[in-house]
Amino acid sequence: MLETYAALFRAVNLAGRNKLSMADLRRLLTDVGVTDARTLLQSGNAVFRSASRSPGELERLLETEAEKRLGLRTDVFVRDGAELDAVIKGNPFADEARRDPGHLVVLFLKRAPAASNVKALQAAIKDREIVRAHGRHAYIVYPDGIGRSRLTGALIGKYIEGPGTSRNWNTVLKLATNVGGGASPKR
């Protein structure tokens, strides 16, 4: 049975680094045997269908093949519709999602961060950002905008171990809609 997945490639097409055309990404997905591959936006988001593989297996396959075929060494985060539904339903910032979705970010992670690490990160923040985590996802509100924030990837990485990639709330909703998740997009 075919399952629909979203794949999020970390740190592609940022400031001229890790360039990845969406045509190359679609070709990579087709070459590794998934079907109905399509991309969303220009930031390394893809949706596809695959059978008989877990999200973890797909992550490892895409990471290996992206490096081998495209010379692109990056982390890939794969989620199915149920996981994206859980991301939406688990959002602790429903008001911010409705009021200012562009300043709400979900950090997709390989593994769940320790609660003590999330608490330490929140304590290290000097501005108005708020961080909460649920499972393999951290939710971050940037009330004054991401561009001006001192909550950088380096600071997050100091407390949240392992790789991660972030997407704003609008993108998360688009991914969920395209994967076919049933969660209400209003959340």
Rosetta blueprint (number, residue, H / E / L):
1 M L
2 L E
3 E E
4 T E
5 Y E
6 A E
7 A E
8 L E
9 F E
10 R L
11 A L
12 V L
13 N L
14 L E
15 A L
16 G L
17 R E
18 N L
19 K L
20 L L
21 S L
22 M H
23 A H
24 D H
25 L H
26 R H
27 R H
28 L H
29 L H
30 T H
31 D H
32 V L
33 G L
34 V L
35 T E
36 D E
37 A E
38 R E
39 T E
40 L E
41 L L
42 Q L
43 S L
44 G L
45 N E
46 A E
47 V E
48 F E
49 R E
50 S E
51 A E
52 S L
53 R L
54 S L
55 P H
56 G H
57 E H
58 L H
59 E H
60 R H
61 L H
62 L H
63 E H
64 T H
65 E H
66 A H
67 E H
68 K H
69 R H
70 L H
71 G L
72 L L
73 R L
74 T L
75 D L
76 V E
77 F E
78 V E
79 R E
80 D E
81 G H
82 A H
83 E H
84 L H
85 D H
86 A H
87 V H
88 I H
89 K H
90 G L
91 N L
92 P L
93 F L
94 A H
95 D H
96 E H
97 A H
98 R H
99 R H
100 D L
101 P H
102 G H
103 H H
104 L E
105 V E
106 V E
107 L E
108 F E
109 L E
110 K L
111 R L
112 A L
113 P L
114 A L
115 A H
116 S H
117 N H
118 V H
119 K H
120 A H
121 L H
122 Q H
123 A H
124 A H
125 I L
126 K L
127 D L
128 R L
129 E L
130 I E
131 V E
132 R E
133 A E
134 H E
135 G L
136 R L
137 H E
138 A E
139 Y E
140 I E
141 V E
142 Y L
143 P L
144 D L
145 G L
146 I L
147 G L
148 R L
149 S L
150 R L
151 L L
152 T L
153 G H
154 A H
155 L H
156 I H
157 G H
158 K H
159 Y H
160 I L
161 E L
162 G L
163 P L
164 G E
165 T E
166 S E
167 R E
168 N E
169 W H
170 N H
171 T H
172 V H
173 L H
174 K H
175 L H
176 A H
177 T H
178 N H
179 V H
180 G L
181 G L
182 G L
183 A L
184 S L
185 P L
186 K L
187 R L
